[in-house]
Amino acid sequence: MLQRISIRSPFEKMNTRVFFLLLFLYQLIFIFQGVDFLDEGFTATFYQQFFNDPSSVEYNFMFWLSGLIGGTFTYLFPNTGLFGLRFLSILFTMSTIFIVYNMLKPYLNRTNLKIGLLLVTLCVCHNPKIFHYNFLSILLYSATASLLFSGLRKDKWWLFLLSGAMVGLDVFSRLPSLVNLGLVVAIAFYGYLSKTSF
């Protein structure tokens, strides 16, 4: 008779640092999978020319902050090419995962949280991509939510200011992120639930 194996058991016993390391290594092995010279090349050219000849890549300036970060990385590490920009995307993905984990761990079962983060990583990172505005935008959005949540819980106004700064930066990573200003509703909703005065 076969013994039933639970998907939860490896995650219950796994050290959190080992879990993050495995997520990092999983993404790292995929950066060598194929090279896309179309979209990735188009974006990499934007980063390469960001400081040298910005007028030649002005179409991409609606993603100005992404260009600044990608351009700075390309300037500092010019010989890493597309693989370096893929590595940069892993750093942003891991930072986002770390923020989400720390924000939710007091409220969710940690085993379930690890499984959820693993599934998101498997879905998002099976197809390697170089750093672009989506990686930056999701990091800034996660940081916004985390700071806003901490500000509400701890009643610290400076966390609201940092959260607002993250929203502002996110708008510069891509213009449609302006809708993130709608998170102001979360403050009113929290006040309503906790019966806090205006």
Solvent accessible surface area in square Angstrom, and as a share of the most:
residue,aa,sasa,rsa
1,M,243,1.09
2,L,173,0.86
3,Q,160,0.71
4,R,229,0.84
5,I,149,0.76
6,S,56,0.36
7,I,113,0.57
8,R,78,0.29
9,S,37,0.24
10,P,70,0.44
11,F,19,0.08
12,E,96,0.43
13,K,169,0.72
14,M,44,0.20
15,N,87,0.45
16,T,44,0.26
17,R,206,0.75
18,V,67,0.39
19,F,4,0.02
20,F,28,0.12
21,L,97,0.48
22,L,86,0.43
23,L,3,0.02
24,F,46,0.19
25,L,74,0.37
26,Y,52,0.20
27,Q,6,0.03
28,L,48,0.24
29,I,117,0.59
30,F,50,0.21
31,I,11,0.06
32,F,137,0.57
33,Q,95,0.42
34,G,50,0.48
35,V,64,0.37
36,D,56,0.29
37,F,154,0.64
38,L,144,0.72
39,D,106,0.55
40,E,12,0.05
41,G,17,0.17
42,F,115,0.48
43,T,29,0.17
44,A,20,0.15
45,T,60,0.35
46,F,5,0.02
47,Y,3,0.01
48,Q,101,0.45
49,Q,46,0.20
50,F,15,0.06
51,F,104,0.43
52,N,113,0.58
53,D,62,0.32
54,P,61,0.38
55,S,78,0.50
56,S,71,0.46
57,V,16,0.09
58,E,119,0.53
59,Y,146,0.55
60,N,10,0.05
61,F,66,0.27
62,M,93,0.42
63,F,34,0.14
64,W,102,0.36
65,L,18,0.09
66,S,2,0.01
67,G,0,0.00
68,L,57,0.28
69,I,48,0.24
70,G,0,0.00
71,G,1,0.01
72,T,52,0.31
73,F,28,0.11
74,T,29,0.17
75,Y,162,0.62
76,L,108,0.54
77,F,102,0.43
78,P,89,0.56
79,N,150,0.77
80,T,58,0.33
81,G,43,0.41
82,L,28,0.14
83,F,83,0.35
84,G,6,0.06
85,L,8,0.04
86,R,6,0.02
87,F,70,0.29
88,L,13,0.07
89,S,6,0.04
90,I,7,0.03
91,L,74,0.37
92,F,26,0.11
93,T,16,0.09
94,M,27,0.12
95,S,46,0.30
96,T,15,0.09
97,I,10,0.05
98,F,109,0.45
99,I,41,0.21
100,V,33,0.19
101,Y,6,0.02
102,N,53,0.27
103,M,39,0.17
104,L,56,0.28
105,K,62,0.26
106,P,84,0.53
107,Y,111,0.42
108,L,88,0.44
109,N,77,0.39
110,R,123,0.45
111,T,13,0.08
112,N,77,0.39
113,L,11,0.06
114,K,11,0.05
115,I,24,0.12
116,G,31,0.30
117,L,14,0.07
118,L,41,0.20
119,L,94,0.47
120,V,85,0.49
121,T,2,0.01
122,L,66,0.33
123,C,93,0.55
124,V,82,0.47
125,C,15,0.09
126,H,102,0.46
127,N,72,0.37
128,P,18,0.11
129,K,85,0.36
130,I,3,0.01
131,F,0,0.00
132,H,33,0.15
133,Y,64,0.24
134,N,73,0.38
135,F,25,0.10
136,L,6,0.03
137,S,10,0.06
138,I,88,0.45
139,L,29,0.14
140,L,15,0.07
141,Y,82,0.31
142,S,8,0.05
143,A,15,0.11
144,T,2,0.01
145,A,26,0.20
146,S,23,0.15
147,L,38,0.19
148,L,14,0.07
149,F,66,0.28
150,S,22,0.14
151,G,0,0.00
152,L,24,0.12
153,R,111,0.41
154,K,109,0.46
155,D,124,0.64
156,K,89,0.38
157,W,175,0.61
158,W,125,0.44
159,L,12,0.06
160,F,56,0.23
161,L,112,0.56
162,L,76,0.38
163,S,5,0.03
164,G,43,0.41
165,A,50,0.39
166,M,40,0.18
167,V,10,0.06
168,G,32,0.31
169,L,73,0.36
170,D,1,0.00
171,V,28,0.16
172,F,116,0.48
173,S,0,0.00
174,R,73,0.27
175,L,113,0.56
176,P,80,0.51
177,S,2,0.01
178,L,94,0.47
179,V,120,0.69
180,N,19,0.10
181,L,96,0.48
182,G,45,0.44
183,L,39,0.20
184,V,98,0.56
185,V,105,0.60
186,A,37,0.28
187,I,67,0.34
188,A,71,0.55
189,F,118,0.49
190,Y,76,0.29
191,G,16,0.16
192,Y,164,0.62
193,L,108,0.54
194,S,52,0.34
195,K,183,0.77
196,T,85,0.50
197,S,102,0.66
198,F,255,1.06
